[in-house]
């Protein structure tokens, strides 16, 4: 089992999963306030983390966190809620990849990023999703060309305004949510 849990103070990180002989795939995004700890089994971790920006994290001894949580029901409940939320997001990601068209996936991703920043009280105007289009493509199971076309469609529809450095100003949040099926 892993020996440390981390809480991000600032910056962002991608949780990645590597299959044998395949490139790693981003499976979740982490932002300030998130806690992580990837379980080890047989000396190997199922997930790995990759910093997307400069980041700072606090490391906590896992055994001490577990002992503290066993004596503090509020913390144990908060950890359970965080795990339930992560499981819900994993299920939602499966549906997004399996059922949404490319422009819908990109819209969903932008809504997801916007919600993540708003939840953490990090103003992002324009929205800078912390990932370049190649990383977004990997996260959404698309090619970089398809992601670029989807950004173009969303801009043409008047939902976003695409700026440099993979930034997007959200012009119509309600419509973006509608397109992204959120």
Residue pairs with C-beta under 8 A, 6 or more apart in sequence:
1 39
1 40
1 62
2 37
2 38
2 39
2 40
2 45
2 62
3 61
3 62
3 63
4 37
4 59
4 60
4 61
4 62
5 35
5 36
5 37
5 59
5 60
5 62
5 65
6 35
6 36
6 37
6 57
6 58
6 59
6 60
7 33
7 34
7 35
7 57
7 58
7 60
8 30
8 31
8 32
8 33
8 34
8 35
8 36
8 55
8 56
8 57
9 32
9 55
9 56
9 57
9 58
10 32
10 54
10 55
10 56
11 32
11 51
11 52
11 53
11 54
11 55
11 56
11 57
12 29
12 30
12 31
12 32
12 51
12 52
12 53
12 55
12 130
13 29
13 30
13 36
13 49
13 50
13 51
13 52
13 55
14 26
14 28
14 29
14 30
14 49
14 50
14 52
14 131
14 135
14 139
15 26
15 27
15 28
15 29
15 30
15 36
15 38
15 47
15 48
15 49
16 24
16 25
16 26
16 27
16 47
16 48
16 49
16 50
17 24
17 25
17 27
17 46
17 47
17 48
18 24
18 25
18 48
19 25
23 138
24 48
24 50
25 138
25 139
26 50
26 131
26 135
26 138
26 139
27 47
27 90
27 93
27 139
28 86
28 89
28 90
28 93
29 52
29 112
29 113
29 116
29 130
29 131
29 139
30 36
30 49
31 116
31 117
31 120
31 122
32 120
32 122
33 120
35 82
36 49
37 62
38 45
38 46
38 47
38 48
38 49
39 45
39 46
52 130
52 131
52 135
53 130
68 75
69 75
69 76
69 79
70 76
96 105
96 108
96 140
96 181
97 105
97 140
97 141
100 108
100 180
100 181
102 140
102 142
102 146
102 147
102 149
102 150
103 149
103 150
103 153
103 154
103 179
104 179
104 180
104 181
105 140
105 141
105 142
105 150
105 180
106 136
106 140
106 142
106 147
106 150
106 151
106 154
106 180
107 150
107 154
107 159
107 176
107 177
107 179
107 180
108 180
108 181
108 182
109 129
109 136
109 139
109 140
109 180
110 127
110 129
110 154
110 160
110 168
110 170
110 176
110 180
111 173
111 176
111 177
111 180
111 182
112 180
112 182
113 124
113 127
113 129
113 130
114 124
114 127
114 170
114 173
117 123
117 124
117 127
125 169
126 161
126 163
126 167
126 168
126 169
126 170
127 167
127 168
127 169
127 170
128 165
128 166
128 167
129 136
129 166
129 168
131 139
131 166
132 166
133 144
133 147
133 148
133 151
133 166
134 144
136 142
136 147
136 166
137 143
137 144
137 146
137 147
140 147
142 150
151 160
151 162
151 168
152 162
154 160
154 162
154 168
154 176
154 179
155 161
155 162
157 175
157 179
158 171
158 172
158 175
159 170
159 171
159 172
159 175
159 176
159 179
160 168
160 169
160 170
160 171
160 176
161 168
161 169
161 171
162 168
163 169
170 176
